[in-house]
Amino acid sequence: MKIRTVLATGLMLALLGCSKLTLDNYNKITMGMSYDAVVLLIGPPEKCDDMMGVRSCEWGDGERSVQVNFVAGQVLIFSSRNLK
């Protein structure tokens, strides 16, 4: 039982350390990029809101984040906070 717990904990830490939310990946986002291409690059968003034809999605947490606004499924505006 202890071995399973140790392995599970190690796997979780490894997955958390392999986040796609990096400055290098953020710098690959370009205007006109599709929603699907952004998701492939930095992973699925934590949340998205749709209002008046604009889809605003956010990745990350309180420490570091990326926000991307899509119009007609393409990147229009994007910004980041505390990426390394």
PDB file of N, CA, C and O in Angstrom, chain B, residues numbered from 101:
ATOM      1  N   MET B 101       0.822  -1.202   0.000  1.00  0.00           N
ATOM      2  CA  MET B 101       0.000   0.000   0.000  1.00  0.00           C
ATOM      3  C   MET B 101       0.861   1.258   0.000  1.00  0.00           C
ATOM      4  O   MET B 101       0.540   2.226  -0.690  1.00  0.00           O
ATOM      5  N   LYS B 102       1.953   1.256   0.769  1.00  0.00           N
ATOM      6  CA  LYS B 102       2.836   2.416   0.809  1.00  0.00           C
ATOM      7  C   LYS B 102       3.471   2.676  -0.548  1.00  0.00           C
ATOM      8  O   LYS B 102       3.629   3.827  -0.954  1.00  0.00           O
ATOM      9  N   ILE B 103       3.832   1.616  -1.241  1.00  0.00           N
ATOM     10  CA  ILE B 103       4.484   1.761  -2.541  1.00  0.00           C
ATOM     11  C   ILE B 103       3.543   2.450  -3.523  1.00  0.00           C
ATOM     12  O   ILE B 103       3.969   3.321  -4.282  1.00  0.00           O
ATOM     13  N   ARG B 104       2.269   2.068  -3.514  1.00  0.00           N
ATOM     14  CA  ARG B 104       1.300   2.702  -4.408  1.00  0.00           C
ATOM     15  C   ARG B 104       1.160   4.195  -4.119  1.00  0.00           C
ATOM     16  O   ARG B 104       1.088   5.011  -5.037  1.00  0.00           O
ATOM     17  N   THR B 105       1.125   4.537  -2.841  1.00  0.00           N
ATOM     18  CA  THR B 105       0.988   5.937  -2.454  1.00  0.00           C
ATOM     19  C   THR B 105       2.202   6.736  -2.918  1.00  0.00           C
ATOM     20  O   THR B 105       2.059   7.837  -3.448  1.00  0.00           O
ATOM     21  N   VAL B 106       3.384   6.185  -2.721  1.00  0.00           N
ATOM     22  CA  VAL B 106       4.611   6.863  -3.137  1.00  0.00           C
ATOM     23  C   VAL B 106       4.637   7.019  -4.656  1.00  0.00           C
ATOM     24  O   VAL B 106       4.997   8.082  -5.161  1.00  0.00           O
ATOM     25  N   LEU B 107       4.261   5.974  -5.384  1.00  0.00           N
ATOM     26  CA  LEU B 107       4.249   6.043  -6.841  1.00  0.00           C
ATOM     27  C   LEU B 107       3.225   7.057  -7.339  1.00  0.00           C
ATOM     28  O   LEU B 107       3.507   7.834  -8.252  1.00  0.00           O
ATOM     29  N   ALA B 108       2.046   7.049  -6.743  1.00  0.00           N
ATOM     30  CA  ALA B 108       1.006   7.990  -7.148  1.00  0.00           C
ATOM     31  C   ALA B 108       1.439   9.431  -6.883  1.00  0.00           C
ATOM     32  O   ALA B 108       1.205  10.310  -7.713  1.00  0.00           O
ATOM     33  N   THR B 109       2.061   9.676  -5.744  1.00  0.00           N
ATOM     34  CA  THR B 109       2.542  11.012  -5.406  1.00  0.00           C
ATOM     35  C   THR B 109       3.629  11.449  -6.381  1.00  0.00           C
ATOM     36  O   THR B 109       3.631  12.590  -6.841  1.00  0.00           O
ATOM     37  N   GLY B 110       4.541  10.554  -6.692  1.00  0.00           N
ATOM     38  CA  GLY B 110       5.606  10.862  -7.639  1.00  0.00           C
ATOM     39  C   GLY B 110       5.069  11.178  -9.020  1.00  0.00           C
ATOM     40  O   GLY B 110       5.551  12.096  -9.684  1.00  0.00           O
ATOM     41  N   LEU B 111       4.068  10.416  -9.459  1.00  0.00           N
ATOM     42  CA  LEU B 111       3.465  10.655 -10.765  1.00  0.00           C
ATOM     43  C   LEU B 111       2.777  12.014 -10.813  1.00  0.00           C
ATOM     44  O   LEU B 111       2.899  12.738 -11.801  1.00  0.00           O
ATOM     45  N   MET B 112       2.059  12.362  -9.758  1.00  0.00           N
ATOM     46  CA  MET B 112       1.391  13.665  -9.706  1.00  0.00           C
ATOM     47  C   MET B 112       2.399  14.802  -9.772  1.00  0.00           C
ATOM     48  O   MET B 112       2.187  15.778 -10.492  1.00  0.00           O
ATOM     49  N   LEU B 113       3.489  14.684  -9.031  1.00  0.00           N
ATOM     50  CA  LEU B 113       4.512  15.731  -9.045  1.00  0.00           C
ATOM     51  C   LEU B 113       5.169  15.844 -10.413  1.00  0.00           C
ATOM     52  O   LEU B 113       5.465  16.948 -10.869  1.00  0.00           O
ATOM     53  N   ALA B 114       5.397  14.724 -11.062  1.00  0.00           N
ATOM     54  CA  ALA B 114       5.992  14.738 -12.406  1.00  0.00           C
ATOM     55  C   ALA B 114       5.062  15.418 -13.399  1.00  0.00           C
ATOM     56  O   ALA B 114       5.508  16.210 -14.230  1.00  0.00           O
ATOM     57  N   LEU B 115       3.770  15.114 -13.317  1.00  0.00           N
ATOM     58  CA  LEU B 115       2.814  15.729 -14.227  1.00  0.00           C
ATOM     59  C   LEU B 115       2.693  17.226 -13.991  1.00  0.00           C
ATOM     60  O   LEU B 115       2.587  17.996 -14.945  1.00  0.00           O
ATOM     61  N   LEU B 116       2.707  17.644 -12.743  1.00  0.00           N
ATOM     62  CA  LEU B 116       2.620  19.064 -12.424  1.00  0.00           C
ATOM     63  C   LEU B 116       3.855  19.811 -12.910  1.00  0.00           C
ATOM     64  O   LEU B 116       3.760  20.967 -13.322  1.00  0.00           O
ATOM     65  N   GLY B 117       5.003  19.164 -12.864  1.00  0.00           N
ATOM     66  CA  GLY B 117       6.244  19.777 -13.313  1.00  0.00           C
ATOM     67  C   GLY B 117       6.329  19.898 -14.822  1.00  0.00           C
ATOM     68  O   GLY B 117       7.177  20.634 -15.326  1.00  0.00           O
ATOM     69  N   CYS B 118       5.483  19.203 -15.556  1.00  0.00           N
ATOM     70  CA  CYS B 118       5.514  19.200 -17.021  1.00  0.00           C
ATOM     71  C   CYS B 118       4.430  20.094 -17.598  1.00  0.00           C
ATOM     72  O   CYS B 118       3.872  19.780 -18.649  1.00  0.00           O
ATOM     73  N   SER B 119       4.130  21.167 -16.956  1.00  0.00           N
ATOM     74  CA  SER B 119       3.085  22.065 -17.420  1.00  0.00           C
ATOM     75  C   SER B 119       3.456  22.645 -18.772  1.00  0.00           C
ATOM     76  O   SER B 119       4.616  22.968 -19.027  1.00  0.00           O
ATOM     77  N   LYS B 120       2.464  22.772 -19.630  1.00  0.00           N
ATOM     78  CA  LYS B 120       2.655  23.391 -20.936  1.00  0.00           C
ATOM     79  C   LYS B 120       2.559  24.912 -20.844  1.00  0.00           C
ATOM     80  O   LYS B 120       2.808  25.616 -21.823  1.00  0.00           O
ATOM     81  N   LEU B 121       2.199  25.411 -19.672  1.00  0.00           N
ATOM     82  CA  LEU B 121       2.014  26.854 -19.481  1.00  0.00           C
ATOM     83  C   LEU B 121       3.372  27.489 -19.163  1.00  0.00           C
ATOM     84  O   LEU B 121       3.687  27.771 -18.007  1.00  0.00           O
ATOM     85  N   THR B 122       4.166  27.706 -20.220  1.00  0.00           N
ATOM     86  CA  THR B 122       5.504  28.270 -20.081  1.00  0.00           C
ATOM     87  C   THR B 122       5.624  29.527 -20.933  1.00  0.00           C
ATOM     88  O   THR B 122       4.818  29.762 -21.833  1.00  0.00           O
ATOM     89  N   LEU B 123       6.631  30.322 -20.638  1.00  0.00           N
ATOM     90  CA  LEU B 123       6.880  31.528 -21.419  1.00  0.00           C
ATOM     91  C   LEU B 123       7.214  31.166 -22.868  1.00  0.00           C
ATOM     92  O   LEU B 123       6.784  31.853 -23.795  1.00  0.00           O
ATOM     93  N   ASP B 124       7.977  30.092 -23.062  1.00  0.00           N
ATOM     94  CA  ASP B 124       8.308  29.664 -24.434  1.00  0.00           C
ATOM     95  C   ASP B 124       7.046  29.349 -25.234  1.00  0.00           C
ATOM     96  O   ASP B 124       6.904  29.787 -26.375  1.00  0.00           O
ATOM     97  N   ASN B 125       6.131  28.588 -24.632  1.00  0.00           N
ATOM     98  CA  ASN B 125       4.888  28.258 -25.344  1.00  0.00           C
ATOM     99  C   ASN B 125       4.014  29.491 -25.533  1.00  0.00           C
ATOM    100  O   ASN B 125       3.389  29.647 -26.581  1.00  0.00           O
ATOM    101  N   TYR B 126       3.961  30.359 -24.547  1.00  0.00           N
ATOM    102  CA  TYR B 126       3.181  31.592 -24.677  1.00  0.00           C
ATOM    103  C   TYR B 126       3.685  32.424 -25.861  1.00  0.00           C
ATOM    104  O   TYR B 126       2.895  32.993 -26.615  1.00  0.00           O
ATOM    105  N   ASN B 127       5.000  32.485 -26.010  1.00  0.00           N
ATOM    106  CA  ASN B 127       5.594  33.271 -27.092  1.00  0.00           C
ATOM    107  C   ASN B 127       5.284  32.696 -28.477  1.00  0.00           C
ATOM    108  O   ASN B 127       5.513  33.365 -29.485  1.00  0.00           O
ATOM    109  N   LYS B 128       4.771  31.477 -28.539  1.00  0.00           N
ATOM    110  CA  LYS B 128       4.394  30.864 -29.814  1.00  0.00           C
ATOM    111  C   LYS B 128       2.965  31.214 -30.232  1.00  0.00           C
ATOM    112  O   LYS B 128       2.571  30.973 -31.373  1.00  0.00           O
ATOM    113  N   ILE B 129       2.192  31.781 -29.306  1.00  0.00           N
ATOM    114  CA  ILE B 129       0.826  32.191 -29.630  1.00  0.00           C
ATOM    115  C   ILE B 129       0.898  33.414 -30.548  1.00  0.00           C
ATOM    116  O   ILE B 129       1.659  34.347 -30.294  1.00  0.00           O
ATOM    117  N   THR B 130       0.101  33.397 -31.609  1.00  0.00           N
ATOM    118  CA  THR B 130       0.081  34.518 -32.552  1.00  0.00           C
ATOM    119  C   THR B 130      -1.355  34.921 -32.858  1.00  0.00           C
ATOM    120  O   THR B 130      -2.278  34.118 -32.726  1.00  0.00           O
ATOM    121  N   MET B 131      -1.532  36.168 -33.267  1.00  0.00           N
ATOM    122  CA  MET B 131      -2.853  36.624 -33.696  1.00  0.00           C
ATOM    123  C   MET B 131      -3.303  35.773 -34.870  1.00  0.00           C
ATOM    124  O   MET B 131      -2.516  35.467 -35.765  1.00  0.00           O
ATOM    125  N   GLY B 132      -4.573  35.394 -34.862  1.00  0.00           N
ATOM    126  CA  GLY B 132      -5.125  34.585 -35.938  1.00  0.00           C
ATOM    127  C   GLY B 132      -5.029  33.092 -35.704  1.00  0.00           C
ATOM    128  O   GLY B 132      -5.625  32.313 -36.448  1.00  0.00           O
ATOM    129  N   MET B 133      -4.278  32.670 -34.668  1.00  0.00           N
ATOM    130  CA  MET B 133      -4.161  31.244 -34.346  1.00  0.00           C
ATOM    131  C   MET B 133      -5.528  30.723 -33.897  1.00  0.00           C
ATOM    132  O   MET B 133      -6.279  31.441 -33.236  1.00  0.00           O
ATOM    133  N   SER B 134      -5.845  29.494 -34.248  1.00  0.00           N
ATOM    134  CA  SER B 134      -7.142  28.928 -33.876  1.00  0.00           C
ATOM    135  C   SER B 134      -7.176  28.517 -32.402  1.00  0.00           C
ATOM    136  O   SER B 134      -6.139  28.305 -31.774  1.00  0.00           O
ATOM    137  N   TYR B 135      -8.392  28.412 -31.869  1.00  0.00           N
ATOM    138  CA  TYR B 135      -8.581  27.944 -30.495  1.00  0.00           C
ATOM    139  C   TYR B 135      -7.933  26.571 -30.313  1.00  0.00           C
ATOM    140  O   TYR B 135      -7.232  26.345 -29.327  1.00  0.00           O
ATOM    141  N   ASP B 136      -8.161  25.657 -31.254  1.00  0.00           N
ATOM    142  CA  ASP B 136      -7.606  24.300 -31.142  1.00  0.00           C
ATOM    143  C   ASP B 136      -6.086  24.315 -31.133  1.00  0.00           C
ATOM    144  O   ASP B 136      -5.472  23.533 -30.407  1.00  0.00           O
ATOM    145  N   ALA B 137      -5.465  25.180 -31.917  1.00  0.00           N
ATOM    146  CA  ALA B 137      -4.005  25.273 -31.950  1.00  0.00           C
ATOM    147  C   ALA B 137      -3.466  25.773 -30.606  1.00  0.00           C
ATOM    148  O   ALA B 137      -2.433  25.295 -30.138  1.00  0.00           O
ATOM    149  N   VAL B 138      -4.157  26.730 -29.987  1.00  0.00           N
ATOM    150  CA  VAL B 138      -3.734  27.236 -28.675  1.00  0.00           C
ATOM    151  C   VAL B 138      -3.857  26.131 -27.629  1.00  0.00           C
ATOM    152  O   VAL B 138      -2.970  25.969 -26.790  1.00  0.00           O
ATOM    153  N   VAL B 139      -4.951  25.370 -27.675  1.00  0.00           N
ATOM    154  CA  VAL B 139      -5.140  24.271 -26.722  1.00  0.00           C
ATOM    155  C   VAL B 139      -4.045  23.216 -26.902  1.00  0.00           C
ATOM    156  O   VAL B 139      -3.539  22.686 -25.913  1.00  0.00           O
ATOM    157  N   LEU B 140      -3.676  22.907 -28.134  1.00  0.00           N
ATOM    158  CA  LEU B 140      -2.576  21.965 -28.369  1.00  0.00           C
ATOM    159  C   LEU B 140      -1.270  22.488 -27.790  1.00  0.00           C
ATOM    160  O   LEU B 140      -0.454  21.715 -27.289  1.00  0.00           O
ATOM    161  N   LEU B 141      -1.076  23.780 -27.859  1.00  0.00           N
ATOM    162  CA  LEU B 141       0.157  24.403 -27.408  1.00  0.00           C
ATOM    163  C   LEU B 141       0.258  24.487 -25.886  1.00  0.00           C
ATOM    164  O   LEU B 141       1.285  24.120 -25.316  1.00  0.00           O
ATOM    165  N   ILE B 142      -0.800  24.967 -25.219  1.00  0.00           N
ATOM    166  CA  ILE B 142      -0.699  25.197 -23.764  1.00  0.00           C
ATOM    167  C   ILE B 142      -1.697  24.394 -22.934  1.00  0.00           C
ATOM    168  O   ILE B 142      -1.765  24.567 -21.718  1.00  0.00           O
ATOM    169  N   GLY B 143      -2.468  23.523 -23.573  1.00  0.00           N
ATOM    170  CA  GLY B 143      -3.406  22.677 -22.844  1.00  0.00           C
ATOM    171  C   GLY B 143      -4.789  23.294 -22.763  1.00  0.00           C
ATOM    172  O   GLY B 143      -5.000  24.430 -23.189  1.00  0.00           O
ATOM    173  N   PRO B 144      -5.733  22.536 -22.212  1.00  0.00           N
ATOM    174  CA  PRO B 144      -7.109  23.046 -22.106  1.00  0.00           C
ATOM    175  C   PRO B 144      -7.208  24.168 -21.069  1.00  0.00           C
ATOM    176  O   PRO B 144      -6.519  24.129 -20.049  1.00  0.00           O
ATOM    177  N   PRO B 145      -8.051  25.157 -21.321  1.00  0.00           N
ATOM    178  CA  PRO B 145      -8.182  26.276 -20.387  1.00  0.00           C
ATOM    179  C   PRO B 145      -8.908  25.868 -19.108  1.00  0.00           C
ATOM    180  O   PRO B 145      -9.668  24.900 -19.079  1.00  0.00           O
ATOM    181  N   GLU B 146      -8.649  26.636 -18.056  1.00  0.00           N
ATOM    182  CA  GLU B 146      -9.366  26.440 -16.788  1.00  0.00           C
ATOM    183  C   GLU B 146     -10.806  26.909 -16.929  1.00  0.00           C
ATOM    184  O   GLU B 146     -11.722  26.312 -16.363  1.00  0.00           O
ATOM    185  N   LYS B 147     -10.999  27.994 -17.697  1.00  0.00           N
ATOM    186  CA  LYS B 147     -12.365  28.488 -17.901  1.00  0.00           C
ATOM    187  C   LYS B 147     -12.423  29.335 -19.157  1.00  0.00           C
ATOM    188  O   LYS B 147     -11.424  29.909 -19.590  1.00  0.00           O
ATOM    189  N   CYS B 148     -13.610  29.401 -19.730  1.00  0.00           N
ATOM    190  CA  CYS B 148     -13.888  30.260 -20.882  1.00  0.00           C
ATOM    191  C   CYS B 148     -15.252  30.908 -20.676  1.00  0.00           C
ATOM    192  O   CYS B 148     -16.178  30.284 -20.158  1.00  0.00           O
ATOM    193  N   ASP B 149     -15.360  32.152 -21.085  1.00  0.00           N
ATOM    194  CA  ASP B 149     -16.628  32.878 -21.065  1.00  0.00           C
ATOM    195  C   ASP B 149     -16.883  33.400 -22.473  1.00  0.00           C
ATOM    196  O   ASP B 149     -15.973  33.889 -23.142  1.00  0.00           O
ATOM    197  N   ASP B 150     -18.122  33.292 -22.908  1.00  0.00           N
ATOM    198  CA  ASP B 150     -18.509  33.793 -24.221  1.00  0.00           C
ATOM    199  C   ASP B 150     -19.456  34.965 -24.048  1.00  0.00           C
ATOM    200  O   ASP B 150     -20.461  34.869 -23.344  1.00  0.00           O
ATOM    201  N   MET B 151     -19.120  36.097 -24.711  1.00  0.00           N
ATOM    202  CA  MET B 151     -20.003  37.251 -24.643  1.00  0.00           C
ATOM    203  C   MET B 151     -19.877  38.051 -25.940  1.00  0.00           C
ATOM    204  O   MET B 151     -18.784  38.466 -26.324  1.00  0.00           O
ATOM    205  N   MET B 152     -20.993  38.256 -26.592  1.00  0.00           N
ATOM    206  CA  MET B 152     -21.088  39.086 -27.792  1.00  0.00           C
ATOM    207  C   MET B 152     -20.066  38.687 -28.859  1.00  0.00           C
ATOM    208  O   MET B 152     -19.418  39.546 -29.457  1.00  0.00           O
ATOM    209  N   GLY B 153     -19.928  37.387 -29.091  1.00  0.00           N
ATOM    210  CA  GLY B 153     -19.046  36.902 -30.147  1.00  0.00           C
ATOM    211  C   GLY B 153     -17.581  36.813 -29.766  1.00  0.00           C
ATOM    212  O   GLY B 153     -16.750  36.445 -30.597  1.00  0.00           O
ATOM    213  N   VAL B 154     -17.245  37.144 -28.517  1.00  0.00           N
ATOM    214  CA  VAL B 154     -15.863  37.060 -28.056  1.00  0.00           C
ATOM    215  C   VAL B 154     -15.770  35.942 -27.018  1.00  0.00           C
ATOM    216  O   VAL B 154     -16.515  35.931 -26.039  1.00  0.00           O
ATOM    217  N   ARG B 155     -14.859  35.014 -27.237  1.00  0.00           N
ATOM    218  CA  ARG B 155     -14.616  33.936 -26.276  1.00  0.00           C
ATOM    219  C   ARG B 155     -13.341  34.279 -25.523  1.00  0.00           C
ATOM    220  O   ARG B 155     -12.266  34.359 -26.119  1.00  0.00           O
ATOM    221  N   SER B 156     -13.455  34.482 -24.218  1.00  0.00           N
ATOM    222  CA  SER B 156     -12.333  34.830 -23.370  1.00  0.00           C
ATOM    223  C   SER B 156     -11.966  33.621 -22.508  1.00  0.00           C
ATOM    224  O   SER B 156     -12.759  33.178 -21.676  1.00  0.00           O
ATOM    225  N   CYS B 157     -10.766  33.098 -22.713  1.00  0.00           N
ATOM    226  CA  CYS B 157     -10.328  31.898 -22.001  1.00  0.00           C
ATOM    227  C   CYS B 157      -9.117  32.201 -21.134  1.00  0.00           C
ATOM    228  O   CYS B 157      -8.290  33.053 -21.459  1.00  0.00           O
ATOM    229  N   GLU B 158      -9.037  31.474 -20.013  1.00  0.00           N
ATOM    230  CA  GLU B 158      -7.937  31.676 -19.079  1.00  0.00           C
ATOM    231  C   GLU B 158      -7.295  30.351 -18.715  1.00  0.00           C
ATOM    232  O   GLU B 158      -7.973  29.354 -18.467  1.00  0.00           O
ATOM    233  N   TRP B 159      -5.977  30.367 -18.690  1.00  0.00           N
ATOM    234  CA  TRP B 159      -5.169  29.228 -18.280  1.00  0.00           C
ATOM    235  C   TRP B 159      -4.376  29.642 -17.057  1.00  0.00           C
ATOM    236  O   TRP B 159      -3.998  30.806 -16.928  1.00  0.00           O
ATOM    237  N   GLY B 160      -4.120  28.706 -16.158  1.00  0.00           N
ATOM    238  CA  GLY B 160      -3.257  28.986 -15.013  1.00  0.00           C
ATOM    239  C   GLY B 160      -4.003  29.102 -13.710  1.00  0.00           C
ATOM    240  O   GLY B 160      -5.103  28.576 -13.538  1.00  0.00           O
ATOM    241  N   ASP B 161      -3.360  29.817 -12.786  1.00  0.00           N
ATOM    242  CA  ASP B 161      -3.895  29.961 -11.431  1.00  0.00           C
ATOM    243  C   ASP B 161      -3.641  31.386 -10.949  1.00  0.00           C
ATOM    244  O   ASP B 161      -3.374  32.277 -11.756  1.00  0.00           O
ATOM    245  N   GLY B 162      -3.723  31.601  -9.652  1.00  0.00           N
ATOM    246  CA  GLY B 162      -3.529  32.935  -9.089  1.00  0.00           C
ATOM    247  C   GLY B 162      -2.111  33.454  -9.240  1.00  0.00           C
ATOM    248  O   GLY B 162      -1.897  34.666  -9.236  1.00  0.00           O
ATOM    249  N   GLU B 163      -1.133  32.558  -9.374  1.00  0.00           N
ATOM    250  CA  GLU B 163       0.265  32.962  -9.479  1.00  0.00           C
ATOM    251  C   GLU B 163       0.682  33.337 -10.895  1.00  0.00           C
ATOM    252  O   GLU B 163       1.302  34.376 -11.123  1.00  0.00           O
ATOM    253  N   ARG B 164       0.331  32.475 -11.837  1.00  0.00           N
ATOM    254  CA  ARG B 164       0.717  32.709 -13.232  1.00  0.00           C
ATOM    255  C   ARG B 164      -0.449  32.339 -14.128  1.00  0.00           C
ATOM    256  O   ARG B 164      -1.181  31.387 -13.858  1.00  0.00           O
ATOM    257  N   SER B 165      -0.610  33.095 -15.185  1.00  0.00           N
ATOM    258  CA  SER B 165      -1.769  32.828 -16.037  1.00  0.00           C
ATOM    259  C   SER B 165      -1.564  33.378 -17.443  1.00  0.00           C
ATOM    260  O   SER B 165      -0.689  34.203 -17.702  1.00  0.00           O
ATOM    261  N   VAL B 166      -2.407  32.884 -18.328  1.00  0.00           N
ATOM    262  CA  VAL B 166      -2.493  33.370 -19.700  1.00  0.00           C
ATOM    263  C   VAL B 166      -3.963  33.599 -19.992  1.00  0.00           C
ATOM    264  O   VAL B 166      -4.804  32.766 -19.653  1.00  0.00           O
ATOM    265  N   GLN B 167      -4.277  34.719 -20.619  1.00  0.00           N
ATOM    266  CA  GLN B 167      -5.643  34.999 -21.042  1.00  0.00           C
ATOM    267  C   GLN B 167      -5.621  35.261 -22.541  1.00  0.00           C
ATOM    268  O   GLN B 167      -4.795  36.021 -23.046  1.00  0.00           O
ATOM    269  N   VAL B 168      -6.561  34.603 -23.249  1.00  0.00           N
ATOM    270  CA  VAL B 168      -6.643  34.758 -24.697  1.00  0.00           C
ATOM    271  C   VAL B 168      -8.092  35.050 -25.066  1.00  0.00           C
ATOM    272  O   VAL B 168      -9.011  34.374 -24.603  1.00  0.00           O
ATOM    273  N   ASN B 169      -8.285  36.062 -25.903  1.00  0.00           N
ATOM    274  CA  ASN B 169      -9.607  36.389 -26.432  1.00  0.00           C
ATOM    275  C   ASN B 169      -9.664  35.956 -27.887  1.00  0.00           C
ATOM    276  O   ASN B 169      -8.791  36.292 -28.687  1.00  0.00           O
ATOM    277  N   PHE B 170     -10.713  35.200 -28.216  1.00  0.00           N
ATOM    278  CA  PHE B 170     -10.919  34.682 -29.561  1.00  0.00           C
ATOM    279  C   PHE B 170     -12.148  35.334 -30.182  1.00  0.00           C
ATOM    280  O   PHE B 170     -13.175  35.492 -29.521  1.00  0.00           O
ATOM    281  N   VAL B 171     -12.042  35.710 -31.441  1.00  0.00           N
ATOM    282  CA  VAL B 171     -13.174  36.184 -32.224  1.00  0.00           C
ATOM    283  C   VAL B 171     -13.242  35.293 -33.453  1.00  0.00           C
ATOM    284  O   VAL B 171     -12.254  35.137 -34.169  1.00  0.00           O
ATOM    285  N   ALA B 172     -14.421  34.705 -33.698  1.00  0.00           N
ATOM    286  CA  ALA B 172     -14.602  33.762 -34.807  1.00  0.00           C
ATOM    287  C   ALA B 172     -13.604  32.613 -34.719  1.00  0.00           C
ATOM    288  O   ALA B 172     -13.125  32.119 -35.739  1.00  0.00           O
ATOM    289  N   GLY B 173     -13.291  32.186 -33.479  1.00  0.00           N
ATOM    290  CA  GLY B 173     -12.417  31.042 -33.272  1.00  0.00           C
ATOM    291  C   GLY B 173     -10.937  31.305 -33.464  1.00  0.00           C
ATOM    292  O   GLY B 173     -10.141  30.368 -33.507  1.00  0.00           O
ATOM    293  N   GLN B 174     -10.552  32.594 -33.583  1.00  0.00           N
ATOM    294  CA  GLN B 174      -9.153  32.936 -33.805  1.00  0.00           C
ATOM    295  C   GLN B 174      -8.677  33.945 -32.763  1.00  0.00           C
ATOM    296  O   GLN B 174      -9.443  34.794 -32.306  1.00  0.00           O
ATOM    297  N   VAL B 175      -7.396  33.837 -32.396  1.00  0.00           N
ATOM    298  CA  VAL B 175      -6.809  34.732 -31.396  1.00  0.00           C
ATOM    299  C   VAL B 175      -6.862  36.171 -31.890  1.00  0.00           C
ATOM    300  O   VAL B 175      -6.453  36.480 -33.009  1.00  0.00           O
ATOM    301  N   LEU B 176      -7.379  37.046 -31.021  1.00  0.00           N
ATOM    302  CA  LEU B 176      -7.386  38.470 -31.309  1.00  0.00           C
ATOM    303  C   LEU B 176      -6.454  39.209 -30.351  1.00  0.00           C
ATOM    304  O   LEU B 176      -5.622  40.011 -30.776  1.00  0.00           O
ATOM    305  N   ILE B 177      -6.599  38.931 -29.057  1.00  0.00           N
ATOM    306  CA  ILE B 177      -5.797  39.585 -28.019  1.00  0.00           C
ATOM    307  C   ILE B 177      -5.353  38.509 -27.035  1.00  0.00           C
ATOM    308  O   ILE B 177      -6.118  37.596 -26.723  1.00  0.00           O
ATOM    309  N   PHE B 178      -4.110  38.614 -26.542  1.00  0.00           N
ATOM    310  CA  PHE B 178      -3.642  37.674 -25.526  1.00  0.00           C
ATOM    311  C   PHE B 178      -2.655  38.351 -24.587  1.00  0.00           C
ATOM    312  O   PHE B 178      -1.955  39.288 -24.972  1.00  0.00           O
ATOM    313  N   SER B 179      -2.608  37.870 -23.360  1.00  0.00           N
ATOM    314  CA  SER B 179      -1.708  38.438 -22.360  1.00  0.00           C
ATOM    315  C   SER B 179      -1.309  37.351 -21.363  1.00  0.00           C
ATOM    316  O   SER B 179      -1.959  36.312 -21.253  1.00  0.00           O
ATOM    317  N   SER B 180      -0.210  37.625 -20.634  1.00  0.00           N
ATOM    318  CA  SER B 180       0.268  36.669 -19.638  1.00  0.00           C
ATOM    319  C   SER B 180       0.629  37.394 -18.356  1.00  0.00           C
ATOM    320  O   SER B 180       0.795  38.614 -18.331  1.00  0.00           O
ATOM    321  N   ARG B 181       0.746  36.613 -17.291  1.00  0.00           N
ATOM    322  CA  ARG B 181       1.148  37.152 -15.999  1.00  0.00           C
ATOM    323  C   ARG B 181       2.078  36.162 -15.307  1.00  0.00           C
ATOM    324  O   ARG B 181       1.704  35.009 -15.095  1.00  0.00           O
ATOM    325  N   ASN B 182       3.280  36.598 -14.955  1.00  0.00           N
ATOM    326  CA  ASN B 182       4.263  35.845 -14.168  1.00  0.00           C
ATOM    327  C   ASN B 182       4.699  34.521 -14.786  1.00  0.00           C
ATOM    328  O   ASN B 182       4.948  33.564 -14.053  1.00  0.00           O
ATOM    329  N   LEU B 183       4.798  34.436 -16.087  1.00  0.00           N
ATOM    330  CA  LEU B 183       5.309  33.218 -16.710  1.00  0.00           C
ATOM    331  C   LEU B 183       6.825  33.224 -16.662  1.00  0.00           C
ATOM    332  O   LEU B 183       7.466  34.275 -16.710  1.00  0.00           O
ATOM    333  N   LYS B 184       7.383  32.024 -16.566  1.00  0.00           N
ATOM    334  CA  LYS B 184       8.850  31.870 -16.565  1.00  0.00           C
ATOM    335  C   LYS B 184       9.269  30.901 -17.604  1.00  0.00           C
ATOM    336  O   LYS B 184      10.462  30.639 -17.758  1.00  0.00           O
TER     337      LYS B 184
END
